[in-house]
Amino acid sequence: MDKRIRLGIIGIGNMGTGHARSLLDGKCPDLELTAVADINPERLAWAREHLPEGVARFDDAMAMLDSERIDACLVSVPHYDHPKYAIECMKRGLHVMVEKPAGVYTKQVRQMNEEAERHPEVVFGVMFNQRTNCVYRKMRELVQSGEYGRLRRANWIITNWYRPQAYYDSGDWRATWAGEGGGVLLNQCPHQLDLWQWICGMPRSVHSHMRFGQWHDIEVEDDVTAYMEYEGGATGVFVTSTGDAHGTNRFEVQLDRARIIVENDSLSLLEFEVSEPEFARTNTIPFATMPAHEVKVETDGQNPQHVGVLNAWAGAILRGEPMVAEGREGINGLMLSNAMHLSAFLGRKVELPIDEELYCEELMKRVATSRRKAGGKAVFADTRGSYFGTGR
């Protein structure tokens, strides 16, 4: 392809609108917005008023995919429908980028990944824009390099997701099992769960404790504490909530020869003079402190976020350049999310990979009694899509 990529967007709610504006503002020079689809008349009216006349508008996503007006598609719809539309794009040979999370449960995401394997010509990406943040890229480089030894412990307290009740009242799909498939883990934390596994790898087990509607009038989780165990003995704790009025975002990783912290969008590295196992073996002073010193860490300072993901995806389509996140990787963070939910549902530790059939059974029990009486529509959407003009 030696020209600009003609892009269609399914769902022009909050996120889809933001992506459309980035294209119209010229921030993605390889992409040209040529079509949008939404079944919400208000969003189509917005498109008529704010998008150029040449951008086609559809009230049926499938009609847009079959219109021959687009080469690639960005899927920005409620969570359950991400795999559905990605698969439809792949079947038509359309490159596809899905918003986070990759889906609601790993079984459907696995089906999406299997479809991607059948279409190697399709460039498939997922919108993990936090991977573009220089502090997390550098953190991953330090951890994965092996220079500082084994992972020993990881702790992330990510409670600066405060949401008032008005947020949840803004749409009947929000914070419902039928509408979103979960709460803070599915809506706010997919980026952090992706970064966790991207930097630290996947644990072997998860034991979580959740509060459902602890701080809000909702049916899904708004308070989570999860404990993870790794092969080799490392452990991790992940804490999140939408109920802390002034929360914290601190990610700390302890290695044999270093402690790394990301907080307030800055990275600090405390480098030990020797590895802890060696110090423990050779030191003779009962209350000795490990000798260590702060190291100034250089990064490239870049943090292009959503625009960076889109531009890398376009570069992969046009020139074979690397993407920020391959679409198939979306299943990893979702596996962590599903494991945390399943552990809370069952009241016990669960091993990874989880029993995907059991998770679906437990989730659908909750969908069946969800406040949003969708009759399964959110899970088994018809060809027009369900209610994809909402966004996050």
N, C-alpha and C positions, 0 to 999 in steps of 0.2 A: 504494500500500500504506500503510494508516494504522495498522498494528499492528506488533508485534515480528516480526522475520524468523525463521522457523523454519529452523534450520540443521542440516544433517547433516555429519558428518565421515567421510571414507573414510580409514581407517588411523589407529588409535589407538596408534601406537608412541610414540617419544619426543616428536616434535613435535605429533602429534595430541593426545596426552594433555595437553601443556602448553596447547594452545588450549582444550581442554575445560575445564580448570581455570580459565582466565581467564574463560570464560563463567559457570561456576558461582559464581565469586567476585564476579560482578556488575560486572566491568570493561568489559563490552560491553553496555550497556543496551538497545541496539536489536536484539540477537541473543538468541535462545532456542535452546538445544541440545535438539533433539527426536529425534535418531537418530544412531547410529554404525554403521559397518560395518567388519568385519575378519574375515579367514579364520583368524587365529591363535586357537585356543581359549583360550589363556592370556590374551590381551588381552580377549576377550569375557567371561571370568571376572572380570577386573579391572573391566570395565564394570558387570557385575551387582553387584559389591560396592561400587563407589565412585560410580556415577552414579545420579541419582534414578530412581525406579521408572518414571516417565513417559517416560524416554528409551528409544526402541526400539533393539533390538540386532539386527544382521543379519550373517550369515556370507556374504552375497552382496551386493556393492556395487550391482549392477544392480537387485536387489530393493528396496533402499533408495531408489534413484532413482525407481523406479516406484510407490513406496508412497503417494504423495500426502501424506506426513508432513512434507515439507520444501519450502521455497521457494528455498533456496540451499544450496550445498555447498562445503566446504573439502576440497581434495584433498591429502592428506599421506601419500603412498606412495613407494616407491622410484622413482628418476628416470625410468626408461623409461616408466612408466605415467602420468605427469602429463598428457601430451596426450590419451591414450586416454580417461581419465575426464572431463577437461574437455570434450572433444567430446561425450561421452554426456550430460553435463549440459546443454550448449547445445542439443542436439537436443530435449531435453525442456522447454526454456524455463526452466531453473534457473540462477540467478545462480551464478557459480563463482569461487572463489579458489584458485589453485594455489600450493603451496609452491615454493621455489626448488630447483633451477633449473627453467626452464620445460619442459625436456626434456633429452634427451641429445644429440640432433643437430638441426640447424636444419631439416632437411627435414621432420621430424615436427612441429616447432613451427610451421613455416610452414603446414602443413595445419591445425593447431589455429587459427591466426590467420585462415585463410581461412574456417573454419567460423564463427568469431566474426563475421565480416563478414556472414554469412547470417542472423545472429540479433542485430540491433541492440538488441532489447529486453533482452538478457541483459547484466548488468553483470559484466564479466570483469576480474579483478585478479590480480596476482602478488605474492607475499610478499617484497618487497624492503624489509624493515623497517629496514635501515640508512639508507634515505632519510629516515627520520624524525629522525635524529640532527642536532641543530642545527648542529654544526660542519661536517658535510658539506653541509647545505643552504646555509649561509653561504658555504662555499668555492665551491659551484656559482654562487651569486649573483655573487660577485666575479669569477669567471672568465668567466661568460657575459655580464656587463654590458658588456664592451668597454672599460670605463674604463681598464683597465691594458694594453690592446693585445693583440697576438697571443700565442697559446700558442707557447712556444719549446721547452720540455722538461717532461716529467712523469716522475717516478720514484716507484714504490711498492715498498717492501720490506715484505712482510707474511708474516713467518716465525714469528709467535707462535701458530701452529696446532699446537703440539707434540702428537703422539699416540704413546703407547707401543704395543708390539706387542699388548698385551692388548686395546686398542681394536679393532684389526683382527681379532683372533681371536674377537670377541664375536658375529660373525655370518658365515655362509659367503657371504653376498652382498656383504659389505664389500670394497672395494678390489679388485674383479674387473671385467673387461670386460663379462661377461654380467650381473653384478648391479648395477653402478653406472654403467658406461660410462666410467669414468675414476677418478682419484684426487683429489688436493688441489684441482684446478681445478673438478671437478664437485661435490665434497662441501663443501669449506670455503670456496672463493673466489667462488662466484657473486655474493655481495654486493659484493665489491671490484671484480669485473669490471663489474658493473652500474654502480657508482659511477664507475668510470673513464670509461665511455662517456657517462654522464649528465653528468659534469662537463667532460670534455675532448673529447668527441665520438669518432667512430669513426675509427681510422687507415685508411690505404690499404693497408698491408702489415704482415705479422708474420713474424719469424724467431725461432724458439724453440729452446732446448736443454733437454732433459728427461732426468732419470734415473728409470728405472723400477725400483722396489724398491731404491733406493740405501740407504735407512736402515732398511727394514723388510722382512720376508718377505711381500711382496705383489707383484702383477704389474703394477700401474698406477703412475702417476707420483707420487713424493713429493718431488720437487725440480725446480723450474722457473725458468728465466731466459728472458724473452722481450723482444725488441727490436722496437719499433714505429716506423713512419714515417707522417707525416701529409702531406696536401696543404699546401703552403706552407712545408715544411721542418722543422716541429717533429718531435721524436723522443720516444720514451718507453721506459722499461725497467720491467718488472714481474717481481719476484722473490718466489717463495713456496716454502714447504716445510713438511712436518710432522715434520721431523727435527731442528730446532733446539730444544734443551732450554729455552733462555730466549731467545726470538726477539724480533723488533722489528716494530712497526707504524708506519711513517712514510711519509706521502704528501706529496711535494713537487712543486709546480708553479711553473715559471719563466715569467713573462710579460715583455713589453717594459718594463713599468713597475713590476713587483712580483715578489716571491717569497712564495708562500703555503705554509705547512706545517701539516699536521695530524698530531700525534703525542701519545700519552698522553691522548687524548680532549680535546685543546685545540688551538685554531687560532691561528697567528701570522701577521702580515702585515708584511712589510718593503716599504715604499713608496719607490720611487726618485724623486729630485728631478726628473729628466727621463727620457724614454724612452731605453733603451740605444742604439737606432739614432741618435738625435740626439746623445747623449753621445759615441759612437764617432766621429761625423762632425765634431764641433766641438771636442772636447778636444785640447789640444796637449801634455799631460804624458805621457810614455811609459808610466809605471807608475802612472797615476792610478787611484784607487778611485772607483767610482760613489757619489756622495753619496746617502744614503738614511736613512730613519728608521723606527723601529717605530711601528705604528699599533695602538691598542687597538681590537679588533673586538668589537662588541656582538652577541650572539645572543639569541634568546628563551629559551634555556636548556632547551628542551623536547626530550625524547628518548623518546617513548612506545613505540617498537619495535613488536613484533607486535600489541599491543593497539591502537596507533595505526593500523596498517594495516587491521585488522579494523573499527575504528570508522569510519574514512574510507570503507571499502567499503560498510558499512551505510548511511552517510549518502548515498552515491551512489545506492544502491538506493531509499531512502525519500524523499530530498529533492533528488536531482540534484546533490549536492555533489561537489567534486573528490576523486579518489582519490590515494593516495600513488603508486601505479604501475599504469598500465593494463596488462592482461594481454598485449596485443600487443607491449609494449616488452621482454618477456622474451627475445625472439630476439636482441637486440643484444649483451648480455653473453655469451650462448651462442655467438654468432658469433665473438667473441674467443676463447673457450675452444676451440671447434672449430678455429679457425685455428691456435692454438698447438699443438694435438695434431697437426693435419695437417702443419704445418711440421716437427715432430719425427719424424713417421712417414716423411716424404719426405726429410728431411735438407736442406731448402732453404727459402728465403723463399716465402711464399704471399701472393697478392693478395686483398683483400677487395672484394666478397663472395666467399667461397670457392666452389670447385666442390663442391656439396653431394652429388652422386652419388659423386664420388671419395672424399669423406670417409666416406660410408656404406660404401663398398666396403672401405676401409682399416680402419674400425672393426669391421666384421663378420668380417674376417680374424682379428682378435684375440678377438672373441666366440667364434668357432668353436673356439679352442684354450684358452679360459678355464678356470681352475681350477674355477670353478663350472659344472659340467656341466649347464647348464640346458636344453640342447636348443633354445635360442632362446626359451625360455619368458619370460625377462625382457624380451625385445624384442617378441615376438608373443604377449602374454598372452591367455588365454581370457577369457570373459565374467565369470568369478568373480574376475578380477584375479590377480596372481601371488602375491606373498608380502608383502602390504602392511602387515603388523603389525610392522614393524621400526623404521623411522624412523632419524634421524641421531644 
